[in-house]
Amino acid sequence: MKRARVVRAVDPYRDTDVIDARAPRTNQAIVGALALVAVTVGPWWLLALLALQLALGLTLGRRWCLPCLFYFEVLQPRLGEGPLEDARPPRFANMVGLGFLTAASLAYVAGSEQAGAALGGLVAALALLAAATGFCAGCTAYKIGFRLTGRPFVSCPLPSQPARQS
């Protein structure tokens, strides 16, 4: 049985100014679930692996982001491309997540399990909230940052979406 070729308005690995809106939610679900496992039943070093994964994706691109690969190579071909959005707010949210996961890992290494669990738990809670509801605290903070500096947030131009088959 042949699988139909996915029609994409953008290449997920080259057109990095935009992203399928469902890709960050997939990433948030995976990061949130693994962070929750790390702070509830362990091992804590899962938080360090999540931080490393976010760092690789942010610096080397989506091809190095395992949740992104899972979404773009497994889920998107079956679901089709979702609505496109500006990639800057989710990228900023990933940077914030990287900072908190790194801080949580360092807290565990320093022997402060309570601080590590609190920071890791915060990442888990916010990531799972974003995955479940679509409300991304990091994305919202990015947009508020524009307002606080007196600049309106203007989304990058989004390419037109291909016509959907009913």
Buried (B, 14 or more C-beta within 10 A) or exposed (E): EEEEEEEBBBEBEEBBBBBBBBBBBBBBBBBBBBBBBBBEEEEBEBBBBBBBBBBBBBEEEBEBBEBBBBBBEEBBBEEBBBEBBBBBBBBBBBBBBBBBBBBBBBBBEEEBEEBBBBBBBBBBBBBBBBBEEEEBBBBEBBBEEBEEEEEEEEBEEBEEBEEEEE
